[in-house]
Amino acid sequence: DEILPYLKYWPSGTSGKAIYHYVQIYRS
């Protein structure tokens, strides 16, 4: 089991720009 922090990249709303989001997922 581990918590895996990483940066995810996807378009942000209607701004037309893409941004990085800090995401934590739990992987067992």
JOVENKA-V649902 format. One record per pair of residues at least 6 apart in sequence whose C-alpha atoms are under 8 Angstrom apart, sorted by the first residue. I is the first residue (numbers start at 1). J is the second residue. If there is no record, write none. Layout:
i:I j:J
i:I j:J
This chain:
i:1 j:26
i:1 j:27
i:1 j:28
i:2 j:26
i:2 j:27
i:2 j:28
i:3 j:24
i:3 j:25
i:3 j:26
i:3 j:27
i:4 j:24
i:4 j:25
i:4 j:26
i:4 j:27
i:5 j:22
i:5 j:23
i:5 j:24
i:5 j:25
i:6 j:22
i:6 j:23
i:6 j:24
i:7 j:20
i:7 j:21
i:7 j:22
i:7 j:23
i:8 j:20
i:8 j:21
i:8 j:22
i:8 j:23
i:9 j:18
i:9 j:19
i:9 j:20
i:9 j:21
i:10 j:18
i:10 j:19
i:10 j:20
i:10 j:21
i:11 j:17
i:11 j:18
i:11 j:19
i:12 j:18
i:12 j:19
